[in-house]
Structures are given as structure tokens and as C-alpha cells.
Amino acid sequence: NKKESNADHVELTATHAKKHGIKTEVAASGKLLTPIQLFGKTVPDPHQISHVTVRFPGLIKRVTPALGAKVSKGDTLLEVEYNESLKTYVISAAIDGVVVERHANPGEFAGGQSLLTIVDYSKLWVEFSLFPQDAGTVKPGQLVRIKLGNRITESKVSHLNPGEGNTPIVTVRVPLNNQDGQWMPGSMVE
């Protein structure tokens, strides 16, 4: 059954509208959100990284954790014999985390270098790159939807960091709760 064509008017049955995903709502005043798509990378939270050094130079007598080992705050990491007193002192973990670097073995001299690096991956950052033309549209506290494949979570913009040197790119930093360990550092996200 053909109806008269009217360029200003289209009729759909409720069945056709539902079949094609068309929904209607009552129009009201409100704020329009214009999402922008950014790409970024997950990185460790700088506050959750511990570079372990000695307080006094000396001979490393013992190194407890292996590379990749989980440690808890307060765990003994190293025993070092102080050069001047020949007394041994203990270095303990300042944070919970995983030993991601190890530059210490028994019998080696420890000075000011980093001997172990411990990272707590339960809190990550996502660093998004933002072009200058979009810089005015992103503000601290703004909602962000983070996506990697089928995995999606939400957070809020913590802060914006202007580009360093000659780059016009602004870095948008967003905290990412990783208590469940589902997000890996170095992952590319949108």
C-alpha cells in the first residue's frame, strides 16, 4: 500500500523503528557532550616506583629478592656492610610491588647507584596525547572512558602537562585503578 510522498514527513511503524534501533525521547535542555578520541599508553604511576639505594656505601652481603619477585613494604631487600664501621645494616622495601630491576649481587660494592627498582602496578596512569586544537576541550576532572579491545573502564582527567621542548602535544594524565591486575603497563589504549 503506497502512501502519498511528502518530503517533510516520514512515518515508521513502531516495529520498523525498533528493528532498526531507532528510539525517540522527549527533547529537553541540557549539555551536549562532544567526545574526542585520543590514543595513549598505560604507564606506572611515578608515586608507585621505588629506586632502592644504600644510605652508606659498602659491601653487599646479601640480596633477598630475585628479579620479578613480589615484595611487601618492610620486607628485607639487602644487607650491606658499611665501609667505615664494618657493621651490617638492612635495607627494607618502602612500598609493596614487584622487583623490575636488579643491579646488586653479594660481594659487589654499593655506592650511590640504584640497586633495585620496585614498582606497584595496582595504580597506573594513562598518558594520552592531545593536539593543541583540542587542548581547550579537555579539563581536569573530566570523565574519560578507557578502552583496550573489549575491556572498558572509566576514570577522570587528573591533569594536563604541556609539551616539552619543541613539541606542541599536551599530555593528558588519567589515573587507572589496576587492583585486579587486568591492565598491563605499556598497553596502547584509546
C-alpha positions, 0 to 999 in steps of 0.5 A: 500500500503506497502512501502519498510522498511528502518530503517533510514527513516520514512515518515508521511503524513502531516495529520498523523503528525498533528493528532498526534501533531507532528510539525517540525521547522527549527533547529537553535542555541540557549539555551536549557532550562532544567526545574526542578520541585520543590514543595513549599508553598505560604507564606506572604511576611515578608515586608507585616506583621505588629506586632502592639505594644504600644510605652508606656505601659498602659491601653487599652481603646479601640480596633477598629478592630475585628479579620479578619477585613480589615484595611487601613494604618492610620486607628485607631487600639487602644487607650491606656492610658499611665501609667505615664501621664494618657493621651490617645494616638492612635495607627494607622495601618502602612500598609493596610491588614487584622487583623490575630491576636488579643491579646488586649481587653479594660481594659487589660494592654499593655506592650511590647507584640504584640497586633495585627498582620496585614498582606497584602496578595496582595504580597506573596512569594513562598518558594520552596525547592531545593536539593543541586544537583540542587542548581547550576541550579537555579539563581536569576532572573530566570523565574519560572512558578507557578502552583496550579491545573489549575491556572498558573502564572509566576514570577522570582527567587528573591533569594536563602537562604541556609539551616539552621542548619543541613539541606542541602535544599536551599530555593528558594524565588519567589515573587507572585503578589496576587492583585486579591486575587486568591492565598491563603497563605499556598497553596502547589504549584509546 
